């Protein structure tokens, strides 16, 4: 089985007493076990070197070196996903979530360049076609969000989150088109391949992602994400708020490039929605 940590935890009650001591020693500190020699691991578990070797083979490993390599792979996810962490009381947790969001918004707002945002806004406003690419998790959701924000301003925008469809769309692009890619990691290979195809046909590229990533390096316009996840893994990633902030700033800048025209488009949307909803509450959002 690829996930050695899962295998150890699931089989713990079925191990012999010696095997259980070895398994518990490993699970107590997986990164340390991955770095330990067979003699050191045996000493920490209070068993013989031969017992550790037999244990490795019982887990499907050819030898202890393979066991250590698989433990290193499992430990690469980071201690915050391996160690138990006590959650604070709910009132404190709620306050922490709010504080983290505020901090993320402040850091990311400071990192947005007015010149870059305006340059990208002008490119989008003048584009023949705009394609928003985002794959997996929040990136796919926010690609649709950005499409929604741009289309209500009258721009020819479309969102795509399918790897095959992105390649197909990229092959239809040409100069005058803009692709805006969203990715928290900035390393998605399918996304990068599609952008390479789009650039090959002359489309201009923009990105909302972390600085210093392969995606950021390909972007003519970069709205950088400054991210810092906490050790409390149950709290949703704050990267969602950083991405949404970039989208809000960009869409508002696009709207202000043609205030009269976009005010009229938004007025029409509001009228259409009020007629459909049977009300005229002027503070209801425009279809959000």
Order of alpha helices (4+ residues) and beta strands (2+ residues): alpha-alpha-alpha-alpha-alpha-alpha-alpha-alpha-beta-alpha-beta-alpha-beta-alpha-beta-alpha-beta-alpha-alpha
